[in-house]
Amino acid sequence: MQTPADYPALTIPLLDSIRFLGAQGWCPATGGNFSVRLDEHLRLITRSGRDKRQIDSADLMICNANGQAVDPNCRPSDETALHMMLYRLDPQIQAVFHTHSIPATLLSRNHPGQSLQIQGFEMQKSVQGQTSHEGPMTLALMDNTQDIPALASALQELWLQGQISSPGLLVRGHGLYAWGRSIAEAQRHTEGFEFLLHCLWQEHRLGARA
């Protein structure tokens, strides 16, 4: 049976990224979940209920492309189905990160639409495909539910309708999903989106945005 220790080239950088993002306060308590594509059939993902600031290899597990644990004694993170859906929708996605920051949670609760428009911030260029601060960048937004298969289906519908145009997604009252073609890119996208969301939330508090 394969274990995370069989994939040190991916396990070590994934753990480094999770600890870094956890240290920013973006995964309080045991919130958040992180994964990486190992090959066509297997994914490495955080186990449920683990502190992301002190995570180690024992807190990771391997599942198949349907989100089923290779080791039946391991339980994957609750939102595993969303990770698996993203990997199915785009074969270029190699890593998926999910954080629970205060700005992402509150902005998504206070924004009524199905997307959040971001414009005028130099940090937009941290996101793949963005070459300027001048044009708008859209971050898709969808409602939360405890029915995770339904949440994954809603994600698929948004994707197939072309409503996800950047490598990120807000789940209302929940947090941010960001992904990339490598662990490093997924981390950069997470940092970039979190910075932009923090800026937007501060503007909201100051009354500069509706």
N, C-alpha and C positions, 0 to 999 in steps of 0.2 A: 504493500500500500504506500503510495506516494505521500510525502509530508512536505511542509514548507522548507525544511532543511535541505531538500533535494534541489531547491532553486535559489541558491544564495545570491546569484546575480540580480534577482528581482526582489527577494525577501529583504535584503539589507537596505537597499535604497527606499523601498516602500516603508519600512519601519522608520527610517530617518525622516521621511516626509511626514508621516503620521505624528511622530513626536514633535516635530517643529510646528505643525499646524495646531496640535493640541496645546502647545505652550503659548500660543497666541490668545488662548481663551475661547477658541472657536468650537471646541468640543467639550463643553462642561459636563460634569458627572461622567456618565459613560456614553454620552451622545456621539453621533457621527458614525460613519462606516466608510471603509476604503477597500478598494479591490484593484487587481491587476490581471490582465489576460496572460495565462501561462502558455497556452497553445490553442489549437482549434477546439479542444474539448474541455479543458480545465481552466479554472479561475482560482486565484488566491484572494481571500477576503478575510476581513476581521471577524472574529467570533463575537457573539452577542455579549453585551454587558461588560466590556473591558475599558479600563481607563486609558484613553489615548495618549495621555502625557507620560505614562510609564509602560507603554506597550513593549512587548518582546515577541520573539518568534512563537512562543507558546500561546499567544493571543491571536494567531492567524490560523487559518484552516484552508483546505482545498475543497472545492465543490465542482460539479460538472456544469455544463452549459445551461442546464435547467435549474441550477441553484441547489441541487441535492448534494449533501455532504458525502465525501469519499469515506470519511471516518464517521460511522453512525453515532459515535459518542460526542461529536462536535455539533454545536448549533451555530449557524451563521447569523450575521446581523439581520435584524428584522426586515430591512428594506432590500434584501438580496435580489428580489425579483426585478427591482428597478435597474440594478447594475446589469443583470443578465439581459434585460431588454435592450439597454444601450449597446451592449456588445453585439447583440443580434442585428440591431438596426444599422450599425456602421462597423465594418470589419477593421477600419483604421483606428478605432478607439482601443487603446491599450491599457488605460487606467481610468478609474472613476472614483472621485472623492466627494464625500458628503459631510458638510459642516453645519453647526447649529449656532451661528453667531447671533448676537442681539440685533444688529442692523438688518441682517437678512430676514430674521424672524419678524421683526416689527414692520419693516417696509412692506413685506408681503402681506401682512395683515391689514395695513392701512392703504393699500393700493387696490382699487376696485377692478381694474382691467385684467386682461389676459396676457399682458406683457408690460415690461418696464422699459422705458426709453432712457438711454444714457447718452449724453452728448456734452462735448466741451471739456472733457478731462483727458489730459495727456496719458494717463494710465490706461486708457482704452487700448493703447498699442501693445499692452501686455498680452492681449488676447489674439490668438491666431486669426489671421485674416484682416485684422484692423490695422490700417496704415496711417490713420490720422485721427486727431481729436475732433475734427470739424463735423464729420458725418455722424448720424445717430447710430447707436448700437442697441439692439433689442435683446432683452433677457426675458424668455418665456416664463409665464407664471400660471400655475395650476392649483386647484383646490386640493386640500389634504383629505385623506380618509384613512381609517385603520384597516380598510380592506385593501391589502397590498396588491393582490392580483388586479383589482379594479384600478388602482393607482398606476400600475404598470401598463394596463390597457389604455388609460388616458394619456400616458406618455407616448405610447405608440401612435395614437391618433393625432396628437399634436405634431409628432415627427412626420408622419405621412402626409399631413396637410401642409407641410412646409412652414409651420409656425415656430420651429426651433432653428434659428439662423446663427446662433453663436454657441460655443461649447459650454453652455451653462443653462441652468433651469432653477427657478425658485418654486418651492412648494409652500403654499400659503400657511403662515403660522408655524412653519417647520424649519426651513433652512434652505441652503444652497446645495445643488449638485453641479459639479464641474468635471470635465473630462479632457483627455488629451491623447496624443499619439505616443506618449511615453509617460513614465512616472514624473519626470522633470517638468514636462509640459502641463500635466494635470495639476501639479503643485503651483506652477506659475499662474495658471488660469484661476485657481482657487484664491491665491493671494491677490491677483489683480481684481477679480470680482469683489472680494471682501473689502478691499480698499475703496472701490467705487461705491459699493453699497454703504459703507461707513460715511463717505462724503455726502451721498444723497440723504441719508438719515439725519446728518447734522444740518443740512439745508432745510429739511422738513421741519426740524425742531426750531430752527430760526425763522420759519415762516417764509423762506425763500422759494419753496415749492408747494404746490397744491397737495 
